[in-house]
Structures are given as structure tokens and as C-alpha cells.
Amino acid sequence: MTDKEWYFNTVTEQPELGKLSPIGQRMGPYKTRQDALDAWKIVKERNTVWDEQTREWNKWGGGRSDGDDER
């Protein structure tokens, strides 16, 4: 087993073994090269789940009621 992990370079859109790129240009770490290649897919799936959780939370009154949006 290697001590290095895979990262996805968001500029070149290529997987990298280890922290080769600046932190602002990489996502990870990932366990495998394939996971790094699937980085955008993983991000989209997580965002979809989080968006649904936010909608569910807001249905139950968990959203802000003062009209302010902190985004």
C-alpha cells in the first residue's frame, strides 16, 4: 500500500498521485485513481444530496425566517 493518495487537478482535469498541484487547484484525497477521475461526479452527487436535505430541513421550519440569505 502506498502512502500517497490520489487528487484531481481542477485545471488540467487529470488525476495526480500525491499533492502535486497547488491546493486551490486540487480536490481530494481519493483512494483510487478512478475515484479521482470521478471527482466532478462525486461532487455533483454530494451536492444533490445536500440540496435535498436542505429542502427537507426547510419544510420543517429549519430555514431562516428573517428574510436574510447568508450566501
Wavefront OBJ file of the C-alpha trace (Angstrom):
o trace
v 0.000 0.000 0.000
v 1.321 3.408 -0.934
v 1.302 6.311 1.484
v 0.265 8.672 -1.321
v -3.315 9.409 -2.176
v -4.931 10.474 -5.422
v -6.052 14.026 -6.140
v -7.930 15.609 -9.018
v -6.437 18.703 -10.644
v -9.350 21.029 -11.481
v -7.296 22.990 -14.024
v -5.861 20.121 -16.067
v -8.772 17.800 -15.152
v -6.288 14.984 -14.585
v -5.683 12.690 -11.612
v -2.423 13.090 -9.714
v -0.726 10.745 -7.278
v 0.198 12.919 -4.327
v -0.108 16.647 -3.679
v 1.496 17.845 -6.897
v -0.716 20.851 -7.659
v -1.403 23.915 -5.519
v -4.211 23.379 -3.017
v -6.526 25.734 -4.900
v -6.309 23.514 -7.983
v -6.950 20.103 -6.482
v -9.746 18.068 -4.957
v -9.229 15.078 -2.759
v -7.756 12.973 -1.455
v -9.259 9.920 -3.116
v -8.357 6.287 -2.505
v -8.013 5.322 -6.153
v -7.117 6.879 -9.478
v -10.622 6.120 -10.731
v -12.187 7.945 -7.782
v -10.042 10.965 -8.636
v -11.206 10.763 -12.245
v -14.796 10.708 -10.964
v -14.242 13.790 -8.775
v -16.789 16.029 -10.543
v -19.360 13.226 -10.491
v -18.802 12.713 -6.753
v -19.145 16.459 -6.106
v -22.398 16.652 -8.094
v -23.845 13.637 -6.267
v -22.959 15.099 -2.859
v -24.426 18.478 -3.795
v -27.660 16.815 -4.935
v -27.972 15.015 -1.592
v -27.194 18.183 0.377
v -29.703 20.219 -1.667
v -32.404 17.642 -0.943
v -31.528 17.647 2.759
v -31.787 21.443 2.774
v -35.232 21.300 1.109
v -36.396 18.761 3.696
v -34.991 20.872 6.527
v -36.742 23.980 5.218
v -40.075 22.114 5.030
v -39.878 21.583 8.780
v -39.199 25.219 9.564
v -35.439 24.883 9.733
v -34.890 27.669 7.238
v -34.263 31.286 8.148
v -37.423 33.304 8.661
v -35.995 36.816 8.803
v -35.534 37.090 5.053
v -31.751 37.227 5.229
v -29.775 34.941 2.993
v -26.178 34.359 4.127
v -24.952 33.036 0.795
l 1 2 3 4 5 6 7 8 9 10 11 12 13 14 15 16 17 18 19 20 21 22 23 24 25 26 27 28 29 30 31 32 33 34 35 36 37 38 39 40 41 42 43 44 45 46 47 48 49 50 51 52 53 54 55 56 57 58 59 60 61 62 63 64 65 66 67 68 69 70 71
